[in-house]
């Protein structure tokens, strides 16, 4: 068991319970309590996959596109750039669908993608299949709410990037919920407790879950790339580079001679040379990272770093990591009366001041996503012990999220 960074006892207890059934486990420096398995957790199994390990938002992940534009393309002076970015934020908010259960409003969404005819759909019971497929079609390219976003960044050379964070939406949630029920002896669609369910890949139930999990991965990839490319087109730019990764998923991998199923829940794959996009918060920088290679890094010897990478199962953080729950941040309000039951620790004025001082144009977002509720990303990255290298630092210019009163059941 390898633990990066500092964590509370509840998070460590979850990891220890996972370790009782897994072959190997690790916890990344952005870790915090999740459903059964902690966010930031990595667990490896022999020929088994954990349904709650992958999670309800199957294939949640990040995509970032570097464009051929620089900030100067938006205007020669800061005032003109600001007006252009404000207009862009409005266009993103009006074009991309954010929020719970939303359907895609755009007329060029990829609803006829080949994934909708994939043989894996046969793993869905016939009476549920057409309805789930149509729900998936209608939600492809929607972003959801919670910590999901569409951002526009400038890197250290003032080049413009578009970044997005979301997963497989209602499709992935339905698959995870169904196999959680099936694994507890109940029917597809039944509501069951959120318990650890390990499925044998050699058994029909494990085979079917694996097929649908991978289909949800294709679905999430298609949605993220469509959204990111739509925003690149709004900018009037061209795609130069794409960095794309899941962080709620399972992969078949070989580690130190063992064939394993590696489940990453809120953790980014980071093999030597592999690129990843890791976000901070609405008021912090994001980064493009790369798994450390054989050359001697700044933090420790190559041998020490290689050992840390093996212990981490070649994984790293997926974000900065929460240090405050949503209720702690925003408080608790009676939805019927509007009366404040418990005041939150973050106020609108505090959040807006942070974002304003960072120079971010914000659309949507709630107090439970304020920068105050997250760790600082540079500290989290340092805690990974030199296992990754920062390739680009991305300064947020525009952040678009769902509105303050929307809660997304499909977030990671």
C-alpha positions in Angstrom: 0.0 0.0 0.0 1.5 3.3 -1.1 0.0 6.6 0.2 1.0 10.0 -1.3 0.3 13.2 0.7 -1.7 13.6 3.9 -5.2 12.3 4.4 -7.9 12.1 7.1 -8.6 8.9 8.9 -11.9 8.3 7.1 -10.2 8.3 3.7 -7.4 6.0 5.0 -10.0 3.6 6.5 -11.7 3.3 3.1 -8.4 2.5 1.5 -7.6 -0.2 4.1 -11.0 -1.8 3.5 -10.3 -1.9 -0.3 -6.9 -3.4 0.4 -8.5 -6.4 2.1 -9.8 -7.6 -1.2 -7.4 -6.1 -3.7 -4.0 -7.4 -4.8 -2.4 -3.9 -4.6 -3.6 -0.5 -3.6 -2.3 3.1 -3.7 -3.8 6.5 -2.8 -2.9 9.7 -4.7 -2.2 13.0 -3.0 -5.6 14.5 -3.9 -7.5 11.7 -2.2 -10.6 12.1 -0.1 -13.7 10.1 0.9 -15.8 8.6 -1.9 -18.4 5.9 -2.2 -16.8 2.8 -0.6 -13.4 3.4 -2.4 -11.7 6.8 -1.8 -11.4 9.3 -4.6 -7.8 9.2 -5.7 -7.6 5.5 -5.0 -6.0 2.9 -7.2 -6.7 -0.8 -6.7 -5.4 -3.8 -8.7 -7.2 -7.2 -8.9 -6.7 -10.6 -10.5 -9.3 -11.1 -13.2 -11.9 -9.0 -11.3 -13.3 -5.5 -11.5 -14.8 -3.4 -8.8 -18.1 -1.7 -9.8 -18.0 1.0 -7.1 -14.3 1.3 -7.7 -14.9 2.5 -11.3 -17.8 4.4 -9.8 -21.1 5.8 -11.0 -19.6 8.3 -13.5 -17.9 5.7 -15.6 -15.1 7.2 -17.7 -15.2 10.6 -16.1 -12.1 12.3 -17.3 -10.5 15.4 -18.9 -9.7 16.5 -22.4 -7.6 19.5 -23.4 -7.0 20.9 -26.9 -4.1 23.2 -27.7 -5.2 25.6 -30.5 -3.2 27.5 -33.0 -4.2 30.8 -31.5 -2.6 33.0 -28.9 -4.3 35.4 -26.5 -3.3 38.2 -28.8 -5.6 36.8 -31.5 -8.6 38.0 -29.4 -7.3 41.6 -29.4 -4.2 43.7 -29.1 -5.1 45.2 -25.7 -6.5 43.7 -22.5 -9.8 45.5 -22.8 -10.6 44.0 -26.2 -9.4 40.6 -25.0 -11.7 40.8 -22.0 -14.7 41.7 -24.2 -14.0 38.8 -26.5 -13.6 36.4 -23.6 -16.9 37.6 -22.1 -18.7 37.0 -25.4 -17.1 33.6 -25.7 -18.2 32.7 -22.1 -21.8 33.7 -23.1 -21.7 31.6 -26.3 -20.4 28.5 -24.4 -23.1 28.9 -21.8 -25.8 29.3 -24.5 -24.5 26.5 -26.8 -23.3 23.7 -24.5 -25.8 22.0 -22.2 -24.9 22.1 -18.5 -26.9 20.6 -15.6 -28.9 17.6 -14.4 -30.6 15.3 -17.0 -30.1 17.8 -19.8 -30.3 16.9 -23.5 -28.0 18.3 -26.0 -29.5 21.5 -27.6 -27.0 21.7 -30.4 -28.0 20.5 -33.9 -24.6 19.0 -34.7 -24.1 16.7 -31.8 -22.6 13.3 -32.8 -25.9 11.3 -32.2 -25.1 9.0 -35.1 -21.7 7.9 -33.8 -20.8 4.3 -34.5 -20.8 3.6 -30.7 -24.6 3.5 -30.7 -24.5 0.4 -32.9 -21.8 -1.3 -30.9 -22.4 -5.0 -30.0 -22.0 -4.2 -26.3 -25.5 -2.8 -26.3 -26.7 -6.5 -26.4 -25.5 -6.7 -22.7 -28.4 -4.4 -21.7 -31.6 -6.4 -21.1 -33.9 -6.0 -24.1 -36.7 -4.1 -22.2 -34.2 -1.5 -21.1 -32.0 -1.3 -24.2 -33.8 1.1 -26.5 -34.6 3.5 -23.7 -31.1 3.7 -22.4 -29.7 4.1 -25.9 -32.0 7.0 -26.6 -31.2 8.6 -23.3 -27.5 8.2 -24.1 -28.0 9.8 -27.6 -29.8 12.8 -26.2 -27.2 13.4 -23.5 -24.0 13.0 -25.6 -22.0 16.2 -25.4 -23.8 17.5 -22.3 -21.5 18.5 -19.4 -23.6 18.0 -16.2 -23.0 20.0 -13.1 -21.0 19.7 -9.8 -17.3 19.9 -10.6 -17.7 19.5 -14.3 -16.7 22.4 -16.6 -15.6 23.9 -19.9 -12.6 26.1 -19.6 -10.5 28.3 -21.8 -6.8 28.7 -20.8 -3.6 30.4 -21.8 -0.3 28.6 -21.3 3.1 30.0 -20.5 3.5 31.1 -24.1 0.0 32.7 -24.2 -1.3 29.9 -26.5 -5.0 29.2 -26.0 -6.2 25.9 -24.8 -9.8 24.5 -24.3 -10.3 22.1 -21.4 -13.3 20.0 -20.4 -14.1 17.7 -17.5 -17.1 15.2 -17.4 -17.9 11.6 -18.0 -20.5 9.2 -19.4 -23.5 11.0 -18.0 -26.8 9.1 -17.4 -25.6 6.2 -19.5 -22.6 5.4 -17.2 -24.7 6.0 -14.1 -27.4 3.5 -15.4 -24.7 0.8 -16.1 -23.0 1.2 -12.8 -26.3 1.1 -10.9 -27.5 -1.9 -12.8 -24.4 -4.0 -12.2 -24.3 -2.9 -8.5 -27.8 -4.4 -8.3 -27.0 -7.5 -10.3 -23.9 -8.2 -8.2 -26.1 -8.2 -5.1 -28.5 -10.7 -6.7 -31.1 -8.1 -7.7 -32.6 -7.2 -11.0 -31.4 -4.5 -13.5 -32.8 -1.2 -12.3 -33.3 -2.2 -8.6 -32.1 0.2 -6.0 -29.4 -1.4 -3.7 -26.9 -0.2 -1.1 -23.6 1.1 -2.3 -21.4 -1.9 -1.4 -18.3 -3.3 -2.8 -19.1 -5.6 -5.7 -16.3 -7.5 -7.4 -17.2 -9.1 -10.7 -15.2 -12.0 -12.2 -14.4 -11.1 -15.7 -14.6 -14.8 -16.8 -18.2 -14.9 -15.7 -21.1 -13.6 -17.9 -21.9 -10.8 -15.5 -18.2 -9.6 -15.5 -17.9 -10.0 -19.2 -21.0 -7.9 -19.8 -20.0 -5.2 -17.3 -16.6 -4.9 -18.9 -18.1 -4.5 -22.4 -20.5 -1.8 -21.2 -17.8 -0.1 -19.2 -15.6 0.2 -22.2 -18.6 1.4 -24.3 -19.2 4.1 -21.7 -15.5 5.0 -22.2 -16.0 5.5 -25.9 -19.1 7.5 -25.1 -17.3 9.8 -22.7 -14.4 10.3 -25.2 -16.8 11.2 -28.0 -18.7 13.7 -25.7 -15.6 15.4 -24.4 -14.0 15.7 -27.8 -17.2 17.1 -29.3 -17.5 19.8 -26.6 -13.9 20.8 -26.7 -13.8 21.0 -30.5 -17.1 23.0 -30.6 -15.4 25.6 -28.3 -12.3 25.6 -30.5 -14.5 26.4 -33.4 -16.1 29.2 -31.4 -12.6 30.7 -31.0 -12.0 30.4 -34.7 -9.0 28.3 -34.1 -7.6 24.9 -35.2 -6.7 21.9 -33.1 -2.9 21.4 -32.7 -2.7 18.9 -29.9 -5.2 16.8 -27.9 -4.5 15.4 -24.4 -7.3 13.1 -23.3 -7.6 10.7 -20.3 -10.2 8.9 -18.2 -9.8 9.0 -14.4 -12.7 6.8 -13.4 -12.0 3.6 -15.2 -10.4 0.1 -15.2 -7.7 -1.2 -17.5 -6.0 -4.6 -18.1 -2.3 -3.9 -17.4 0.8 -5.8 -16.6 2.7 -4.7 -13.5 6.0 -6.3 -12.4 5.1 -9.4 -14.4 1.6 -9.7 -13.1 -1.5 -9.4 -15.3 -3.9 -7.2 -13.3 -7.1 -5.3 -13.6 -6.2 -1.8 -12.4 -9.1 0.4 -11.2 -8.5 4.1 -10.9 -11.1 6.2 -9.1 -10.2 9.8 -9.5 -6.7 8.9 -10.5 -4.9 9.6 -13.8 -2.8 7.0 -15.7 0.8 8.3 -15.7 3.1 5.8 -17.4 6.5 7.2 -18.4 6.0 9.6 -21.2 2.2 9.5 -21.0 0.5 12.9 -21.1 -2.4 13.9 -18.9 -4.6 17.0 -18.2 -5.2 17.8 -14.5 -7.4 20.6 -13.4 -7.1 22.8 -10.3 -10.3 24.7 -9.5 -12.3 27.6 -11.0 -9.7 30.0 -9.6 -6.4 28.1 -10.0 -4.1 27.0 -12.8 -4.4 23.6 -14.4 -1.5 21.6 -15.9 -0.5 19.3 -18.7 1.6 16.6 -17.1 3.7 13.7 -18.3 4.8 10.6 -16.5 8.4 10.9 -15.5 10.9 9.2 -17.8 14.3 7.5 -17.2 16.2 10.8 -17.0 17.2 12.0 -13.5 14.3 14.1 -12.2 14.6 17.1 -9.8 13.0 15.2 -7.0 15.1 12.2 -6.1 17.1 9.6 -8.1 15.7 7.9 -11.2 15.7 4.6 -9.2 13.7 6.1 -6.3 11.2 7.8 -8.7 10.8 4.5 -10.7 10.0 2.7 -7.5 7.4 5.3 -6.5 5.8 5.0 -10.0 5.6 1.2 -9.6 4.1 1.6 -6.1 1.5 4.1 -7.6 0.6 1.6 -10.3 1.7 4.3 -12.7 -1.0 6.7 -11.6 -1.2 10.2 -10.4 -3.7 12.8 -9.2 -6.8 13.9 -11.2 -7.2 17.3 -9.6 -6.4 19.3 -6.5 -8.6 17.3 -4.2 -11.4 18.5 -1.9 -10.7 19.5 1.7 -14.3 20.7 2.4 -17.6 18.9 1.8 -20.2 20.5 -0.3 -22.4 21.1 2.7 -19.5 22.6 4.7 -18.8 25.0 1.9 -22.3 26.1 0.9 -24.2 25.4 4.0 -27.6 23.7 4.3 -30.8 25.5 3.2 -34.4 24.4 3.5 -35.4 24.1 -0.2 -39.1 24.8 0.6 -38.7 27.9 2.8 -35.2 29.1 1.8 -34.3 29.3 5.5 -30.6 28.7 6.2 -30.3 25.7 8.4 -26.5 25.6 8.6 -24.4 28.5 7.3 -21.6 27.6 4.9 -17.9 28.4 5.4 -17.7 30.1 1.9 -19.6 33.2 1.0 -20.4 34.5 -2.5 -18.2 37.5 -1.9 -15.2 35.4 -0.9 -15.6 33.2 -4.0 -16.1 36.1 -6.4 -13.1 38.0 -5.0 -10.8 35.0 -5.5 -12.0 34.5 -9.0 -11.8 38.2 -9.8 -8.3 38.6 -8.5 -7.3 35.6 -10.7 -8.8 37.4 -13.7 -11.2 34.5 -14.5 -14.5 35.2 -16.3 -16.9 32.8 -14.5 -20.3 31.6 -15.7 -22.3 29.4 -13.3 -20.5 27.6 -10.5 -21.6 27.4 -6.8 -20.0 27.9 -3.5 -19.4 24.2 -3.2 -16.9 24.5 -6.1 -15.2 27.6 -4.8 -11.3 27.5 -4.8 -11.5 27.6 -1.1 -12.8 24.0 -0.9 -9.8 22.5 -2.8 -6.1 21.9 -2.0 -3.6 23.9 -4.0 -2.6 21.9 -7.1 1.2 22.6 -7.0 1.4 21.2 -3.4 -0.5 18.1 -4.5 1.7 17.5 -7.5 4.9 17.9 -5.3 3.5 15.2 -3.0 3.6 12.7 -5.8 7.4 12.6 -5.4 8.6 13.5 -8.9 6.6 10.7 -10.6 5.2 13.3 -13.0 6.6 16.3 -14.8 4.7 19.5 -15.6 4.8 20.2 -19.3 2.5 23.2 -19.5 0.9 25.4 -16.9 -2.6 26.6 -18.0 -4.0 29.9 -16.6 -7.8 30.0 -16.6 -9.4 32.8 -18.6 -13.0 31.5 -18.9 -14.7 29.0 -16.6 -18.2 27.8 -17.5 -20.1 25.4 -15.1 -23.7 24.6 -14.3 -25.8 27.0 -12.3 -25.6 27.3 -8.6 -28.7 25.3 -7.7 -28.1 22.3 -10.0 -26.8 19.1 -8.5 -25.5 16.4 -10.8 -26.0 12.7 -9.9 -23.5 11.7 -12.5 -20.4 13.6 -11.3 -17.4 11.6 -10.1 
